[in-house]
Amino acid sequence: MARIGVEGTLSDVKAALMEMGHEVVDLRTESDVNGCDCCIISGMDKDVMGMADVSTEAPVINAQGYAAQDIVQMINERLQ
């Protein structure tokens, strides 16, 4: 299964991904994205300072406005 970085506030997404067998990593610092196949952010503090530095080549999914099952489906589609 995949290694997926998930922002701390998305506990429902974390639970759904772990239930599917994915390895879930909490995204707290920039270095936490290392080795992740995909990252999920809440979108709450996206680009707060007007800067958007790229920290990973892995796909990043903005979970804002989506249910946990929608996010899981997006991940499964991207990782096929």
HUBELWO-V96236 format. One record per helix or strand of 3 or more residues. SS is the DSSP state (@ for helix, = for strand). FROM is the first residue (numbers start at 1). TO is the last residue. If there is no record, write none. Layout:
ss=SS from=FROM to=TO
ss=SS from=FROM to=TO
//
This chain:
ss== from=3 to=7
ss=@ from=11 to=19
ss== from=23 to=27
ss=@ from=30 to=33
ss== from=38 to=41
ss== from=59 to=62
ss=@ from=68 to=78
//
